[in-house]
């Protein structure tokens, strides 16, 4: 009887050992297969990534374009623009926006820029976009074509002192245009940029009022008009940016805004 019990115990032990060995072999096979498959997937991904990103800058550009398209579709793009500068407050604004990695489009007055050429260079060196507002903020609809072109050309000459790229954007003073103005802009190869959110900072001259007004008006995919000639505007802009960043908005230059918009419209 004792012998039989021992024999049964031995059989049970051997059976358990065989089961454990079989499980181990199966597990090892599965892990080896998965590891091999993962290696293949990783190699394929790396090859594809290497092909796409042969140029690091192009890769970064592609990733950003995809982000901006997604954000535009989600109504989460904002182009923050400032008119009438540069002023004594502009460098403060540039510093604050740089801390937040927020690009700005400045529509400058040539007369002001000629007096603050170092500030203009500072704006450009920080990666911001520069457009023309005019030279002395005259109402273009009250000027003849030669006078309009003079306002444009004099401003271009100032910009050329510190910036070698072609200027393609203008914001006509007061947004006022007619056929004569349109003809002049066409000759100067300039595109007029308007806005859909006017901060009214020039009217309020109050940080809180400007902030509250803009936040109320923002609906997404907006071009915001502000002025870097008022201290209250700079303070309001910082608060506006911080609030909208918290709400997952992405800030872009006017160029990026229209480039993204055009890509989406072409693919409809």
Secondary structure, 3 states (H helix, E strand, C coil): CHHHHHHHHHHHHHHHHHHHHHHHHHHHHHHHHHHHHHHHHHHHHHHHHHHHCCCHHHHHHHHHHHHHHHHHHCCCEEEEEEECCCCCCHHHHHHHHHHCCCCCEEEEEHHHHHHCHHHHHHHHHCCCEEEEEECCCCCHHHCCHHHHHHHHHHHHHHHHCCCCCCCCEECCHHHCCCHHHHHHHHHCCCEECCCCEECCHHHHCCHHHHHHHHHHHCCCCEEEEEECCCHHHHHHHHHHHHHHHHCCCEEECHHHHHHHHHHHHHCC
